[in-house]
Amino acid sequence: MEKGLLYNFTGNGKGKTSAALGVVLRALGRGWKVAMLQFMKGERETGERLFFQKYFPETYFEGCGLGRSCKPGDHAACAREGWKTAAEMLKNFDGELLVLDELNVALAHEYLDLNEVIEALKNRRPELNVIVTGRKSPPELREISDLVSDIAAEKHPYQLGIPARKGLDY
């Protein structure tokens, strides 16, 4: 088995989760077993959630947050609960790819212990590939990543008052 890689999609631009989902699509196409935990996003009905439910119901997909409308303390508790699942999966998930969506944001808000996360990623099952996403990736996480893509914000429909659209943005 090849050594698993750690990809880190970060930056202020839109497309970090979309980039991760592109890799997920490739992995599923190759017959890989995939799991995805979404920190900070909650149980919102997203296109990716609907896709997994309809076409890949065996794929582990979990929201580990309460979305944008909850109090910060609630986010922290949800992130910690989600991290318990993620830490276990880093050791024992029998698939090839684990996506930890918005993990960088949970770390930036200090909802999770950075050193604990770094150690768990370093000591994961050796052949497990991991993707982390989110703004403000800490330097320590960038350092241990095999790939870091810093996605820049150059132009965005939000700047014109255009809200997020089903199918394009979620």
Secondary structure, DSSP 8 states (H G I E B T S, - for coil): -----EEEEESSSS-HHHHHHHHHHHHHHTT--EEEEEETTTT---HHHHHHHHH-TTSEEEEES--TTS-HHHHHHHHHHHHHHHHHHHHH--SSEEEEETHHHHHHTTSS-HHHHHHHHHTS-TT-EEEEE-SS--HHHHHH-SEEEE---S--GGGGT----TTTT-
